[in-house]
Amino acid sequence: MKSAQWSNNSSGNRNRFTVISLFKPVSAVVFILATLLAFGCSGSEPANPNMGSMLQAQVNLKKEQLANPTDDRLQVMQNMGMDVKDLEKQRIFIHLQELPNESQSEELKSMGVVLYPGSWIPPLENHPTGFLLADMPVDKLAELAELDYITRLETAERAFELQPQA
C-alpha cells in the first residue's frame, strides 16, 4: 500500500510532500472504535452479561446500516467477517445446558430464530455449556438473551486468518 509520494510543485523548484491514501485505513479504525464507544454509551441494546460484546457490536452495526446505509460501514462489517447479504439476520452460537426441548424450540421459532440442531456441541468437562448454531432476527437479541434456558449468546460471524506454523 502506497501511503505517500513526493511531487514537484508547478514551478518545479520545490518538493512538496503529498499524503495519499493515509486516511482510509485510519478512518476504518476510527469508525470501529467510535462505533464500539457509541454502542457502549448509546443504549441501543441494553448491556446483558449473557451477550458477547462482539455480538452486541455486530447487531448494532447491522441496525445502523439498515437505518442509514454507508459504504464505509459496510466495508468495516465485511472486514470483521460479518455476513452482509441479509442485514436483518445475525448468525449466532446459543449456549445452553442441554439441547432445547420441543417447547423451547417452538418458542425460539416463534421469535424468528432458525436453529441448526445438527450443529449441537454438548457440554464438556472443560466447557460447562453446550452450544448450537442459529440465525436470529437482529431486533430479537435482547429478548433472546432474557430467556432463562439460554446461558450465553455469541456471534458466529467472524473473520479467521490462518496462523503460520512455528
Secondary structure, DSSP 8 states (H G I E B T S, - for coil): ---EEEEE-TTSSSEEEEE-S-HHHHHHHHHHHHHHHHHHHH-SS---TTB-HHHHHHHHHHHHHHHS--HHHHHHHHHTT---S-TTEEEEEEEESS---HHHHHHHHHTT-EEEEEEEE--BTTB-SEEEEEEEEGGGHHHHHT-TTEEEEEE-----------
